[in-house]
């Protein structure tokens, strides 16, 4: 038998998922009602939509790669100095950049 906290968490997750899925369904239905099925089909094959999709995928890929490039070395570099939080972040970033440059 699961603990009450586990049950509350599971209910919260499923409730959030249902709310999100319902919201997405509502947006799709509203678009279909407002624009009509024929206009939606034409919009899906337009040059503007293809450009916007390519641009979104490109920027998401660049953001992901930059996050990995900075985040993984920063997270794996140990900080051995007793400093303030700001100095610790700067030291960790400096150590990470030094560590990353020594990998090449």
TADARA-V658658 format. One record per helix or strand. SS is the DSSP state (hx for helix, st for strand). FROM is the first residue (numbers start at 1). LEN is the number of residues. Records with the same first field share a line. If there is no record, write none. Layout:
SS=FROM-LEN, FROM-LEN
This chain:
hx=4-32, 37-8, 47-30, 85-18
